[in-house]
């Protein structure tokens, strides 16, 4: 054991001789002890305390935008051209013992730019076509109840075609022409029994909902039209009252509530259709009761015209298939115009297209500002790195690593800006198409 200790000591002497001839075993032992002395620990603690603690630089575009300007940029961001003086603070930038990521965090924390000045105008851009009397924000939703008279007289022929067949065909076309997301219901009255006195009570009680209030779906709607035929008497008043309740199912302050009555004759079941129409027009639903009279005699025209007048709606008497379809489509176009709150002035398509070009140009300009802003920030961050390199405080490898991170930040912002530009341009085109569809429906 003693021999081993002497051998170890001899080795220590040999090592000391190689490093410093004046050092003794005691000096070496003392140096080893100093590593864990309280005095050394306090020095390390003080150094750790003074070391920079930069926050991690955000990597998502929305977080970059939310973080605002760096602490050194708040006063100089508006400068048209930066000078060396603007980077004087880099003389005190602590690069010692920092990793590349930590240096990047610090440079961003100091010299990031506030993107809100170019982001807010782009993200808040609205596709405003209001000058043409079409403001999408004012759009309402059509809520329509179609009431079809299925009394026996609808079996009669006009121009070689049965009135009921013509009515169904016109209603099919009407449904297909409804604006997207319109709500529609289909109610039929007088479709049971016969026109005889024996069946009057049953027929007058026949008032049935064949298509419940919902979004228009062509196949289901057309199937509903195939499930009834002309049969008995005419309980028009009861049908109008029930049609109002159908509207109420989906009614709101966003809906334009309308009833369309198709009938070839007057009330024959003792009701008062004029009074029912008046009640609906004065109700909180503010219903419009529109009437298409089919091949009516003078008495029928007088009553049904009064129904439309008191129901705050429109009346038309049709006598042929062409008449029927044209009148129905005209009424739909007028309803559509109310929903869109279209101006009565004529709007030529070229004006809409020219306005669309202006909106597109505005978006492209806002995007260009965003793009240029990202490039400017990239240059500023690179300049900050350049100061460190010029002062030989970092080497080439570190400089390249930092600029790679800076370029990744710019790429993130450019990609985000492109996505917003695309979204806005698509919205402009979608709005333009909707406007043309509304105009062509008139």
Steps between C-alpha positions, in 0.01 A plus 500: 500500500783738595678406178192587298464840670867583423445403139194731477686787654790449258253521213362827635849646525564395140180671380578812694846509346355486152261791566670725748833428667412725796179315592506260794277215601335737744431747217335229290293377791402859575391560140281192509337617821427846358256350247240449768578791730213729604685798350507344149133404521404863569694617194324248279164601643572864425600417142187294451292784640639748244461263204233613248163326508333557165152368435463238230423671170148412372490272196131517402392797286214599727731494803761707315233759420368502857847552652534849351821701464831411665616720786762677283262545205212689658656839426675424170252284307366800308844597371520502123861386517689356795851619590786350698386701802179300510706191574726654763325284760659192343828601667342381822337190356621206716617229260731322745385152598182532290386235253394601150132464597550720806674766292215487249247540782685806625531666159127448437414628847695818425438563129171331402257731319133561580302323224165640609549807277484282186309200635189677632406673170538167315315275743218753550445565129133468402349428158275803485265526202267734685520779244298282265217457746613149592638457849551135595494585870135608457393172341196325635377146454187411304239312702223398260177308540347375172126429516347300213127484436412134432128550465314308229496794259879472465433190290381726216715542190644822364676503164496122488659448844344439840523797736635281784777369275589855398499613863731219609737570214513870583563426869785265407663779299435740783673272751801450274540877469506571873816664636739270680403421861138612448246339730185364338189307594223353284140485620207364296131560568178341368679187376270248669144390426308625201312810402171351621308627798541164670880542503506872579585470871785256429631707212485830690699337780772386260786737559831312501870582522684293237844663535585615851678836545864434413773584251394432144612156381394436143439123508296507821304807393409352162403172664261691727339656193423153362300386804169681441251587229200724450191376684249701705409839649706817575589571868723799407465693827606200709794442268623862534474481878692169505757640255576775751569237767728317257701819456528550873693170537813654344424871526751739656612861466721374213216357288276657237169316553277443195199297396429409136142387435411318177125477455238489227207610710351662807458363852224232503526378861359802685833656599619858452832493313517881479487531878760226551739670257449832678581341838823351372612827342442680830662229714857494632584280199430791264393248234446583134213300351547473123228347282509340157144467377459233233244567227270679745158642431421856611375395846809292562730777383332749730538285812853379438622846405363622832686220679827622348426865576417437866790257523744770389591287199458486123228356282505362147240321291651250256330321214768284338805290572736773381312759705514279806872432486599856412286652774622256764863566410441876503358478850797292611740754352325779687519299820868441435552871444343577835729254671810649345364854543595575145478855378241552229760662273632290214849369561699399196727201544808692391464731801503204736804354326686831511428530870622145548830590332538794738439276801753248371756778452443620855563151639813459288631836621437411864671166447795671332537725804502194724755328276730804495469537876621143555794570268587818691494319834719229351756762395499662844556172682778412255662841561500434873680170435738679265604737778601204716698349216674827409612533860631141490272403786363208300656287229377431147333173595296670773409784265368256238304304761336821627407624153344162423270542800422858394413381148272230644312773688453699178380186316242440775363852464499487121304174504250649746460812288437287191226306681319821599530639147353181355214502749409862419518454123279189520247692711489781242434250220234317702323828574518608136334175388227533761424853380471390138275211600275742687489740206423228248216369716312826462 
